[in-house]
Amino acid sequence: MGSTLILKVRICLKSARFFCTRELKPNLRGQQTVRGVSDQADGRGGGLRNRDIFQVREDGGGRKHSVRKLPSFPKSVFAAGTAKRTTEMLKRKTSRLSVAEEEPEPRASKKEGKLQPPDRPLSPAEWRKLKESLGNSPHFDNQMMLSLFNSGSELDVAKSLLSFVAVETGTLSYMLLLHYLCLCVRGGHSDEVFDVYKIMRGSFPSLETGASSLFIKSFSQTARWKEALSILHERKKVFTPSARNYGDVITAAVQNGDTTTAWALYDELIEKGLTPHQDTWEALFAGTKKTNEEEVMREEDQQERLQGILLHMRNNQIYPQHSVAKQIKTWFESLKGQNWTGAWTTPTPKGVCRCCGSELESIHLSAEEYRNLKDRVMADVIQGRDVFNKTTPEELERFKAFVKRKPAFDVVVDGLNVANIGRDKRMLSEMLLAVVLELECQGLNVLVLGRKHMLTPSRSWSKHNMSLIQQKAHCFFTDNMSEDDPFLLYATLHSGNHSRFVSRDLMRDHKACMPDGATRRLFFKWQRGHQMVMFGNITEGRRVRFKSIPSYDTIIQTAGDSWHIPYDDTEDRSTYEVPQRWLCISKKKQPLN
């Protein structure tokens, strides 16, 4: 049936190309459909506990801060999956507290009123009858093909629809062929994809994003993969191909032994500022079929390039997925004469690999890193363009003078944020006082940032409690309309690298203000090593507990004879969280003779 269909289409298209070309004119409906098809082609497809809130450390003035140990703490707020677990817990609490409400009226199903595709191929007469029964809509052809795609219908049904349209109208529109192409690619029908490619090339002046992405994807999976390379080069003349487009051809080149082309495309992808897909990295680590020795890179060059991928991940704080990590492990262990061995592990709370005993990089910033971050935060957050939307020049200068007069703070507390951790809004001052007393017991110099309304006695803000807070800690109260965060960041960074802050705010808006990716990653590293977040509710008679702060940096790292690679083994990780599982790759020690 396929050859008969293509013959009919060719005959029809020769006499009606001008009609097909008109279908290329943009319209809202068409643009939305093409975007969806393009997305289809480009589809991307053990906790640690720390027993110390603080370590013994020295500040810039040589003072040592020694604090007693508390019981084991829960996972860091930045541990992968924490956000999702917290959300689910809050949902469960809400459902338990909610009162039964009157059931809402049933909603009409989204599928109601949509076209119901046939479950078998239809003859032209049957298609005509079905079209008439649905009101002879001018959009029947495209809507039905889209319905066939969405319902996962057999390809023969779609072919029979194309035959009907070709006989009925003498032409096939670009959009109809695009929907049919999408169905073919999803089903892996390579021969039909080749036929559609020939038709569209002969009938339309150019291919838009959706079609070219689909052709690149499909051709890359066949012996005709080099034609995908040609389509990619053609696409580059008009706009930058996507990382998925590059990845499809890179994978095909690797699998067919053309590593020279694969790495040339990979370099091009990186130069354009695109981020490779995980399966692209997986294919590169999987290696080649050595069918053409001239095309296979020297092993030393291949090792250098693949280790370069790991360094790229490190520099951009990218974590490989578990499938990629497994391929990395396999590749290292396959290197002849190098005695690499890999194991899955988690570090100790002090940042020591449980597998090889290596010490991981510290979460604490070096003096140079700290100085660079401090300068950037001062310029982009504290003194940024919109800073006076958050405060006034007078208030900011008053705060700077206040900080300058005081000794360096060990801890800066976001007072309003901390006070609101509990459910009972009548106990805001009690919440804040409990946290201040806990920190004061540690012998720490504490700054509490608040707002002026907190000093007005009320049911929420006890005069007695606020007086105690001011006795136990330094306090600065901003205007009620001011934002706390710039003041908190300024005081913490101004106090030195030892200073930490207490807040549940994850500072995502401020991280977004950073001018470049390197500074944002540095800010995130500093934040993970300095932010204290309370765990659970604060109740009378119980100690205030904080979530653990890791002592090591969660980033790909190497010491020459070992690699430590944190990897994603969960789909629950939010962008501001870090993985908890690691791959340790180290060299086996040779026995002494």
Disulfide bonds with the S-S distance in Angstrom:
none
